[in-house]
């Protein structure tokens, strides 16, 4: 086995609140020099959002994660690679031994997405050795959020540096580097309706918070998370996804969209079979205990907070809470401690990777009306008058 290929798999899981993890930077480990950062990103995603294609963007980003996870399974099921969902793309940290094959699979997926959803998915990678040579760091830890979900937590500007480098060097012709290996999107599902918060006065907040100073990131993010906990409650209290509000969308159009994105063509049997499964699921989740337990697991396996060198989180709260929190953020931003972008909307949307309904499924959450993409637009506009991460 190549040296360090099991680096992430062997990291210990820390079962503690995120704030406690951030208080002890000794729990974070530097990613090996020969690992790679791989980025996928929808080109001109902000325009696509304005044109009403946010659900397609979300599905395309989810599919890039499913592509990578399924590709890794064909190589070595013992390899674990951290990834981050970003609304209009995804970020992966992968060992050198599989980096080229992962990029090849994503290039195939990029061609598929252009044909099926008319979106241009940029794909690129950079080795950690090159990132570190630019005086930025990338340290990672595993956080066990609950008994079902463990996620990576990153400190340092390494991923932001890689993202800018890859986007700036991308060429439109790059998306046509299709490999001969067939695409594998097994497990892709997108059948949930828009998910409203659990109270009529609540809204959904998509938030990005960055702190350029690597030496102060942990402390700064800890302060932000403390204020989130104080104003909106703990993770369960502020979670925008609740079992009572989860409803399947049984429309034929919803299944057709998933079908085209997944298999790239019309298949009457696929459409009918999955529509019937979805209609049955609507009653299964409502009247069967096993179905109700599945809905609870969906809420626990919904990834609503990520740290990839910045805070990316989706929470629910009322206007009073939002206004109070924004005053706090504005004060921190005026002191040049953070830069933030926020998007407030009426509901969440969710796409899924379902390998096994009993225990192996993950759910990617975004906000409606642009979600993370719209928050990122606000974030980037603020950065225009500040120093970039490069």
C-alpha positions as CSV (number, residue, x, y, z in Angstrom):
1,X,0.0,0.0,0.0
2,X,1.3,3.4,-1.0
3,X,2.5,5.5,1.9
4,X,-0.1,7.7,3.5
5,X,-3.0,6.2,1.4
6,X,-4.8,5.4,4.6
7,X,-4.1,8.8,6.2
8,X,-7.7,9.9,6.5
9,X,-9.1,6.5,7.2
10,X,-6.8,6.2,10.3
11,X,-7.7,9.7,11.7
12,X,-9.6,9.3,15.1
13,X,-13.2,10.4,15.3
14,X,-13.8,13.1,17.9
15,X,-17.2,12.9,19.5
16,X,-17.6,16.4,20.9
17,X,-19.2,19.7,20.0
18,X,-17.6,21.5,17.1
19,X,-16.6,24.4,19.5
20,X,-14.6,21.9,21.7
21,X,-12.8,20.6,18.7
22,X,-11.8,24.1,17.6
23,X,-10.4,24.8,21.1
24,X,-7.7,22.2,20.7
25,X,-5.8,22.6,17.5
26,X,-3.5,19.7,18.4
27,X,-6.4,17.4,17.3
28,X,-5.8,18.6,13.7
29,X,-3.3,16.9,11.4
30,X,-1.5,18.2,8.3
31,X,-2.6,16.5,5.1
32,X,0.4,14.6,3.5
33,X,2.3,16.5,0.7
34,X,1.4,14.0,-2.0
35,X,-2.3,14.1,-1.5
36,X,-4.4,16.2,-4.0
37,X,-7.2,18.7,-3.8
38,X,-9.8,18.0,-6.5
39,X,-12.4,20.7,-7.2
40,X,-15.6,20.6,-9.2
41,X,-17.4,23.9,-10.0
42,X,-20.3,24.9,-12.2
43,X,-19.2,27.7,-14.5
44,X,-21.3,30.9,-14.4
45,X,-23.5,29.3,-11.6
46,X,-24.7,32.8,-10.5
47,X,-26.3,33.4,-13.9
48,X,-27.8,29.9,-13.9
49,X,-29.3,30.7,-10.5
50,X,-30.8,33.9,-11.9
51,X,-32.2,31.9,-14.8
52,X,-34.0,29.5,-12.4
53,X,-31.7,26.5,-12.7
54,X,-30.6,26.2,-9.0
55,X,-32.1,22.7,-8.6
56,X,-30.1,21.5,-11.6
57,X,-26.9,23.1,-10.1
58,X,-27.5,21.4,-6.8
59,X,-28.1,18.0,-8.5
60,X,-25.0,18.4,-10.6
61,X,-22.8,19.2,-7.5
62,X,-24.3,16.1,-5.7
63,X,-23.6,14.0,-8.7
64,X,-19.9,14.9,-8.7
65,X,-19.6,13.6,-5.1
66,X,-21.5,10.4,-6.0
67,X,-19.2,9.9,-9.0
68,X,-16.1,10.1,-6.8
69,X,-17.4,7.9,-4.1
70,X,-18.5,5.2,-6.5
71,X,-15.2,5.4,-8.4
72,X,-13.2,5.0,-5.2
73,X,-15.2,1.9,-4.3
74,X,-14.1,0.3,-7.6
75,X,-10.4,0.9,-6.6
76,X,-10.1,0.2,-2.9
77,X,-13.0,0.1,-0.5
78,X,-10.6,0.8,2.4
79,X,-9.7,4.3,1.0
80,X,-11.5,7.1,2.6
81,X,-11.4,10.6,1.1
82,X,-12.9,13.7,2.8
83,X,-15.2,15.8,0.6
84,X,-17.3,19.0,1.0
85,X,-20.5,19.9,-0.8
86,X,-20.7,23.5,-1.9
87,X,-24.0,24.0,-3.6
88,X,-22.5,24.6,-7.1
89,X,-19.6,22.2,-6.8
90,X,-17.6,20.0,-4.5
91,X,-14.1,19.7,-3.0
92,X,-12.3,16.5,-2.4
93,X,-8.9,15.6,-0.8
94,X,-7.6,12.4,-2.2
95,X,-4.4,10.3,-2.0
96,X,-2.0,10.4,-4.9
97,X,-2.6,6.8,-5.9
98,X,-6.2,7.5,-7.0
99,X,-6.0,11.2,-7.9
100,X,-5.7,10.7,-11.7
101,X,-8.5,8.1,-11.8
102,X,-10.8,10.4,-9.8
103,X,-10.2,13.3,-12.1
104,X,-10.8,11.1,-15.2
105,X,-14.1,9.9,-13.8
106,X,-15.1,13.5,-13.1
107,X,-14.2,14.6,-16.6
108,X,-16.6,11.9,-17.9
109,X,-19.2,13.2,-15.5
110,X,-18.6,16.8,-16.7
111,X,-19.3,15.8,-20.3
112,X,-22.5,14.0,-19.1
113,X,-23.7,17.0,-17.2
114,X,-23.2,19.3,-20.2
115,X,-25.2,17.0,-22.4
116,X,-28.0,16.4,-19.9
117,X,-28.4,19.6,-17.9
118,X,-26.6,22.0,-20.2
119,X,-24.2,23.1,-17.4
120,X,-20.4,23.3,-17.6
121,X,-18.8,21.6,-14.7
122,X,-15.1,22.6,-14.3
123,X,-12.8,19.9,-12.9
124,X,-9.2,20.4,-11.7
125,X,-6.7,19.3,-9.2
126,X,-3.6,20.5,-7.4
127,X,-1.1,18.5,-5.3
128,X,-0.7,19.6,-1.7
129,X,3.1,20.0,-2.2
130,X,2.3,23.0,-4.5
131,X,-0.2,24.4,-2.1
132,X,2.2,24.3,0.9
133,X,4.9,26.0,-1.2
134,X,2.7,29.1,-1.2
135,X,2.8,29.5,2.6
136,X,-0.7,28.2,3.2
137,X,-1.7,25.3,5.4
138,X,-4.3,22.5,5.4
139,X,-5.0,20.7,8.6
140,X,-7.9,18.3,9.1
141,X,-9.8,16.4,11.8
142,X,-12.8,14.1,12.0
143,X,-15.9,15.3,13.9
144,X,-18.5,12.8,14.8
145,X,-21.6,15.0,14.8
146,X,-24.0,12.2,16.0
147,X,-24.0,8.4,16.0
148,X,-24.8,8.3,12.2
149,X,-22.7,11.2,10.8
150,X,-19.0,11.9,10.8
151,X,-17.6,14.8,8.8
152,X,-14.2,16.3,8.1
153,X,-13.2,19.7,9.6
154,X,-10.5,21.8,8.0
155,X,-8.4,24.7,9.2
156,X,-6.1,26.7,7.0
157,X,-6.4,28.4,3.6
158,X,-5.2,25.4,1.5
159,X,-8.6,24.6,0.0
160,X,-9.4,28.2,-0.8
161,X,-6.0,28.6,-2.5
162,X,-6.5,25.4,-4.5
163,X,-10.0,26.6,-5.6
164,X,-8.7,29.9,-6.9
165,X,-5.7,28.3,-8.6
166,X,-7.9,25.7,-10.3
167,X,-10.6,28.2,-11.4
168,X,-8.0,30.7,-12.7
169,X,-6.2,28.0,-14.8
170,X,-9.3,26.2,-16.1
171,X,-9.7,26.1,-19.9
172,X,-13.2,25.5,-21.5
173,X,-11.7,22.6,-23.6
174,X,-10.8,20.8,-20.3
175,X,-14.4,19.6,-19.9
176,X,-14.1,17.4,-23.1
177,X,-11.5,15.1,-21.6
178,X,-13.9,12.2,-21.4
179,X,-12.5,8.8,-20.3
180,X,-13.6,5.5,-21.8
181,X,-14.8,4.2,-18.5
182,X,-18.6,4.3,-18.1
183,X,-20.2,6.7,-15.7
184,X,-21.5,5.4,-12.4
185,X,-24.1,7.4,-10.6
186,X,-25.6,4.6,-8.7
187,X,-27.5,5.8,-5.6
188,X,-28.3,9.3,-6.9
189,X,-31.7,10.4,-5.8
190,X,-33.5,13.8,-5.8
191,X,-37.1,13.1,-4.7
192,X,-37.7,15.4,-1.7
193,X,-40.0,18.4,-2.0
194,X,-38.9,21.8,-0.7
195,X,-38.4,21.5,3.0
196,X,-39.8,24.3,5.1
197,X,-38.6,25.0,8.7
198,X,-40.6,23.5,11.6
199,X,-42.2,26.8,12.6
200,X,-44.2,29.3,10.4
201,X,-42.1,32.3,11.5
202,X,-38.8,30.7,10.7
203,X,-36.6,31.1,7.6
204,X,-33.6,29.2,6.2
205,X,-30.2,31.0,6.5
206,X,-27.3,30.0,4.2
207,X,-24.1,31.3,5.7
208,X,-20.4,31.5,4.6
209,X,-17.8,33.0,7.0
210,X,-14.2,33.3,6.1
211,X,-11.2,34.3,8.1
212,X,-8.0,34.8,6.2
213,X,-5.6,34.8,9.1
214,X,-4.8,31.1,9.6
215,X,-3.4,31.7,13.1
216,X,-6.8,33.0,14.2
217,X,-9.2,30.8,12.3
218,X,-9.9,28.4,15.1
219,X,-10.5,31.1,17.7
220,X,-12.6,33.2,15.2
221,X,-14.8,30.3,14.1
222,X,-15.3,29.3,17.7
223,X,-16.6,32.8,18.4
224,X,-19.0,32.6,15.5
225,X,-20.2,29.2,16.4
226,X,-20.7,30.3,20.0
227,X,-23.0,33.1,18.8
228,X,-24.9,30.8,16.5
229,X,-25.5,28.4,19.5
230,X,-26.5,31.3,21.7
231,X,-29.0,32.9,19.2
232,X,-30.3,29.9,17.3
233,X,-29.8,27.0,19.7
234,X,-27.7,23.8,19.3
235,X,-27.4,21.8,16.1
236,X,-30.7,19.9,16.6
237,X,-32.6,23.1,17.5
238,X,-31.5,25.1,14.6
239,X,-31.4,22.3,12.0
240,X,-33.6,23.3,9.0
241,X,-34.4,19.6,8.2
242,X,-37.0,18.0,10.5
243,X,-38.7,14.6,10.0
244,X,-42.2,16.2,10.3
245,X,-41.5,18.5,7.3
246,X,-39.9,15.9,5.0
247,X,-42.2,15.1,2.1
248,X,-41.5,13.2,-1.1
249,X,-42.3,14.9,-4.4
250,X,-44.3,12.3,-6.4
251,X,-44.5,14.3,-9.6
252,X,-43.4,12.6,-12.8
253,X,-41.4,15.7,-13.7
254,X,-39.3,15.3,-10.5
255,X,-38.5,11.6,-11.4
256,X,-37.8,12.5,-15.0
257,X,-35.3,15.1,-14.0
258,X,-33.5,12.6,-11.8
259,X,-33.6,10.0,-14.5
260,X,-32.0,12.3,-17.2
261,X,-29.3,13.5,-14.7
262,X,-28.6,10.0,-13.6
263,X,-28.7,7.8,-16.8
264,X,-28.7,10.5,-19.5
265,X,-31.7,9.3,-21.5
266,X,-35.4,8.6,-21.3
267,X,-36.3,5.1,-20.0
268,X,-40.0,4.4,-19.5
269,X,-39.4,1.5,-17.2
270,X,-37.1,3.5,-15.0
271,X,-39.6,6.3,-14.8
272,X,-42.6,4.1,-14.0
273,X,-40.7,1.9,-11.5
274,X,-39.2,4.9,-9.6
275,X,-42.4,6.8,-9.6
276,X,-44.3,3.9,-8.1
277,X,-41.6,3.5,-5.5
278,X,-41.8,7.2,-4.6
279,X,-45.6,7.0,-4.3
280,X,-45.4,4.0,-2.0
281,X,-42.6,5.7,0.0
282,X,-45.0,8.6,0.7
283,X,-47.2,6.3,2.6
284,X,-44.4,4.1,4.0
285,X,-42.8,7.1,5.7
286,X,-46.1,8.2,7.2
287,X,-47.6,4.9,8.4
288,X,-44.8,2.4,9.0
289,X,-42.4,2.6,12.0
290,X,-39.4,1.6,9.9
291,X,-40.3,4.5,7.5
292,X,-40.5,6.9,10.4
293,X,-37.1,5.8,11.7
294,X,-35.7,6.3,8.2
295,X,-37.0,9.9,8.2
296,X,-35.2,10.5,11.6
297,X,-32.0,9.2,10.2
298,X,-32.3,11.5,7.2
299,X,-32.3,14.5,9.6
300,X,-29.3,13.1,11.3
301,X,-27.4,12.4,8.1
302,X,-28.2,15.8,6.5
303,X,-24.9,17.7,6.4
304,X,-25.8,21.2,7.4
305,X,-22.5,22.5,8.8
306,X,-19.1,22.2,7.1
307,X,-15.7,23.7,7.9
308,X,-13.4,23.7,4.8
309,X,-11.2,26.6,6.0
310,X,-14.4,28.7,6.2
311,X,-17.7,28.1,7.9
312,X,-20.5,26.8,5.6
313,X,-23.7,26.2,7.4
314,X,-27.5,26.2,6.9
315,X,-29.7,27.0,9.9
316,X,-33.3,28.0,10.6
317,X,-34.3,31.1,12.6
318,X,-36.9,33.9,12.8
319,X,-36.4,37.5,11.8
320,X,-35.5,38.7,15.3
321,X,-32.7,36.0,15.5
322,X,-31.4,36.8,12.1
323,X,-31.2,40.5,12.7
324,X,-29.4,40.0,16.0
325,X,-26.9,37.6,14.4
326,X,-26.3,40.0,11.5
327,X,-25.4,42.8,13.9
328,X,-22.8,40.4,15.5
329,X,-21.4,39.5,12.1
330,X,-21.2,43.1,10.9
331,X,-19.3,44.0,14.0
332,X,-16.7,41.3,13.4
333,X,-16.5,42.2,9.7
334,X,-15.9,45.9,10.6
335,X,-13.0,44.8,12.7
336,X,-11.6,42.9,9.7
337,X,-11.8,39.6,11.6
338,X,-14.1,37.9,9.1
339,X,-15.8,38.3,5.7
340,X,-19.3,36.8,5.4
341,X,-22.0,36.1,2.9
342,X,-25.6,35.4,3.8
343,X,-28.7,34.3,1.9
344,X,-32.1,34.1,3.6
345,X,-34.8,32.1,2.0
346,X,-38.1,30.2,2.8
347,X,-37.0,26.6,2.5
348,X,-34.3,24.0,2.0
349,X,-33.7,21.6,-0.9
350,X,-32.0,18.2,-0.6
351,X,-30.4,15.7,-2.9
352,X,-29.2,12.3,-1.8
353,X,-26.7,9.5,-2.2
354,X,-28.5,6.3,-1.1
355,X,-26.4,3.2,-1.2
356,X,-28.4,1.4,1.5
357,X,-31.5,2.7,3.1
358,X,-30.8,1.0,6.4
359,X,-27.5,2.7,7.2
360,X,-25.6,4.0,4.2
361,X,-27.1,7.2,2.9
362,X,-26.0,10.8,2.9
363,X,-28.1,13.9,2.2
364,X,-26.8,17.2,0.8
365,X,-28.7,20.3,1.9
366,X,-28.9,23.7,0.3
367,X,-31.3,26.7,0.4
368,X,-33.8,27.6,-2.2
369,X,-33.4,30.6,-4.5
370,X,-29.7,30.0,-4.9
371,X,-28.7,28.9,-1.4
372,X,-25.0,28.6,-1.0
373,X,-24.4,30.0,-4.5
374,X,-26.2,33.3,-3.7
375,X,-24.4,33.5,-0.3
376,X,-21.1,33.0,-2.1
377,X,-21.9,35.8,-4.5
378,X,-22.4,38.2,-1.6
379,X,-19.2,36.9,0.0
380,X,-17.1,37.4,-3.2
381,X,-18.5,40.9,-3.8
382,X,-17.1,41.9,-0.4
383,X,-13.8,40.4,-1.2
384,X,-13.4,42.5,-4.3
385,X,-12.1,45.3,-2.2
386,X,-10.0,43.1,0.0
387,X,-6.9,41.0,-0.5
388,X,-7.6,37.6,-2.1
389,X,-6.4,34.4,-0.6
390,X,-3.7,34.3,-3.3
